[in-house]
Amino acid sequence: MIESNQAESDELLIEDLAAGNAEVLNRLYLEHKSGFVSWAISKYGIEENRVKDIYQDAIIIIYEKAIDGNLVLESSFKTFVYAIGKNLLLQEIDKKTRIGKHSDRMNEHFEFLSGLGDTEIYEKRVDATKSWLENLEEPCRSILISYYFYKKSMIEIAETFGYKSPDVAKTQKNRCLNKLRTKVTELM
């Protein structure tokens, strides 16, 4: 638990933030910034400028919670700042991981399109893919476009298309992709 003096100090800090005190916000921002940036870089290996952006986002979240009257501390203020920042860092890592997976799937599809490396076959397959994608039945067309071009997650696709779970959406996406591949291969 928080020591009594620290708790009182944090309560005053929250009150000042809630009142919109820019001086307190600036002090809070500067007080934990270098420690957080060093910790995040060493722990997660994210670029310094991105970590600074994430730290700023964490401070904004805390400030908005204070203004809305929803800021309740169950630990020290520093611990709270780090916890919010850590959650944002993990979201950043998850986002990069998802983008990497999308890139891998697209590379896999382009490898499929490239066949034996013949440029003419590759170009025909790319043209066929574009044509078949444009003419693919719904919801397949929209699912593939959402996933590969708009980088939507399976959770978002499940919600958009009314599937019970992301796993059901993933199964449907794979069926659609296989349908597209079969059509492209038949044309060759």
C-alpha positions in Angstrom: 0.0 0.0 0.0 1.0 3.6 -0.4 2.5 5.4 2.6 0.4 8.1 4.2 2.5 11.1 3.2 2.9 9.8 -0.3 -0.9 9.2 -0.6 -1.6 12.7 0.6 0.9 14.1 -1.9 -0.6 12.1 -4.7 -4.1 13.2 -3.8 -3.0 16.8 -4.0 -1.4 16.1 -7.3 -4.6 14.5 -8.6 -6.6 17.6 -7.4 -4.2 19.9 -9.1 -4.4 17.9 -12.4 -8.2 17.8 -12.2 -8.2 21.6 -11.8 -6.1 21.9 -15.0 -2.9 23.1 -13.4 -0.5 23.1 -16.3 2.5 23.6 -14.0 1.8 20.4 -12.2 1.2 18.6 -15.4 4.6 19.8 -16.8 6.4 18.8 -13.5 4.8 15.4 -13.6 5.8 15.0 -17.3 9.4 15.9 -16.7 9.7 14.0 -13.3 9.3 10.5 -14.7 10.2 11.0 -18.4 13.9 10.0 -18.5 13.5 7.1 -16.1 10.5 5.7 -18.2 12.3 6.2 -21.5 15.5 4.4 -20.3 13.4 1.6 -18.7 11.3 1.1 -21.8 14.2 1.1 -24.3 16.1 -1.4 -22.2 13.1 -3.6 -21.5 11.4 -3.6 -24.9 14.0 -2.3 -27.4 11.6 0.2 -29.0 13.1 3.3 -30.7 13.6 6.3 -28.3 11.4 8.7 -30.2 8.5 6.2 -30.3 9.0 5.6 -26.5 8.8 9.3 -25.9 5.6 9.5 -27.9 4.2 6.6 -25.9 5.2 8.3 -22.6 3.4 11.5 -23.7 0.3 9.4 -24.6 0.4 7.9 -21.1 0.6 11.3 -19.4 -2.3 12.5 -21.6 -4.4 9.5 -20.5 -3.6 10.2 -16.8 -4.4 13.9 -17.3 -7.7 13.1 -19.0 -8.6 10.7 -16.2 -7.9 13.4 -13.6 -10.0 15.9 -15.5 -12.9 13.4 -15.8 -12.6 12.6 -12.0 -11.7 9.0 -12.8 -8.2 8.9 -11.6 -7.8 6.6 -8.6 -4.3 5.6 -7.4 -3.8 2.3 -5.7 0.0 2.6 -5.9 2.5 5.5 -6.2 2.1 7.9 -9.1 5.3 6.7 -10.7 4.0 3.1 -10.6 0.8 4.3 -12.2 2.6 6.2 -15.0 4.8 3.2 -15.7 1.8 0.8 -15.8 -0.1 3.0 -18.3 3.0 3.4 -20.4 3.7 -0.4 -20.2 0.2 -1.1 -21.5 0.7 1.3 -24.4 4.1 -0.2 -25.1 2.6 -3.7 -25.3 -0.1 -2.4 -27.6 2.6 -1.0 -29.8 4.5 -4.3 -29.9 1.2 -6.2 -30.6 0.5 -3.8 -33.5 4.0 -4.4 -35.0 3.6 -8.1 -34.6 0.2 -8.1 -36.4 1.7 -6.0 -39.2 4.6 -8.4 -39.5 2.2 -11.3 -39.7 0.2 -9.5 -42.5 3.4 -8.9 -44.4 4.4 -12.6 -44.1 1.0 -13.7 -45.4 1.3 -11.2 -48.3 4.8 -12.4 -49.1 3.5 -16.0 -49.0 0.8 -15.0 -51.5 3.3 -13.3 -53.8 5.5 -16.3 -53.7 2.5 -18.3 -54.7 1.9 -15.8 -57.5 5.5 -15.9 -58.7 5.3 -19.6 -59.6 8.7 -20.8 -60.8 10.1 -17.3 -61.0 8.8 -16.7 -64.6 8.0 -12.9 -64.8 5.3 -13.5 -67.4 3.5 -16.1 -65.2 3.9 -13.8 -62.2 2.3 -10.8 -64.1 -0.5 -13.0 -65.3 -1.2 -14.2 -61.8 -1.1 -10.7 -60.4 -3.6 -9.5 -63.0 -5.8 -12.6 -62.4 -5.7 -12.0 -58.7 -6.8 -8.4 -59.1 -9.5 -9.4 -61.5 -10.8 -12.3 -59.3 -10.6 -10.2 -56.2 -12.7 -7.5 -57.8 -15.3 -10.1 -58.8 -15.1 -12.4 -55.7 -18.4 -12.9 -54.0 -19.2 -11.1 -50.8 -18.3 -11.4 -48.0 -15.0 -13.0 -49.3 -14.0 -9.9 -51.2 -14.5 -7.6 -48.3 -12.9 -9.9 -45.8 -9.7 -10.3 -47.9 -9.5 -6.5 -48.6 -10.1 -5.8 -44.9 -7.4 -8.2 -43.8 -4.7 -7.6 -46.3 -5.1 -4.0 -47.4 -6.7 -2.3 -44.4 -4.8 -4.5 -41.9 -7.9 -5.2 -39.8 -7.5 -7.7 -37.0 -9.6 -10.9 -36.9 -11.4 -9.4 -33.9 -12.4 -6.4 -36.0 -13.4 -8.6 -39.0 -15.5 -10.8 -36.7 -17.4 -7.8 -35.3 -17.8 -6.2 -38.8 -19.2 -9.3 -40.5 -21.1 -10.7 -37.5 -19.0 -13.8 -36.8 -19.2 -15.4 -33.4 -15.4 -15.2 -32.8 -12.1 -14.2 -34.4 -11.4 -17.9 -35.0 -14.6 -18.2 -37.2 -13.5 -15.1 -39.1 -10.0 -16.5 -39.6 -11.5 -19.8 -40.9 -13.7 -17.8 -43.3 -10.7 -15.6 -44.4 -8.7 -18.7 -45.2 -11.5 -20.3 -47.2 -11.8 -17.1 -49.2 -8.1 -16.9 -49.8 -8.1 -20.6 -50.9 -11.0 -19.9 -53.2 -9.1 -16.9 -54.7 -5.9 -19.0 -55.2 -7.9 -21.8 -56.8 -9.5 -19.4 -59.3 -6.1 -17.8 -60.1 -4.5 -21.2 -60.6 -7.3 -22.4 -62.9 -6.7 -19.4 -65.1 -3.1 -20.4 -65.5 
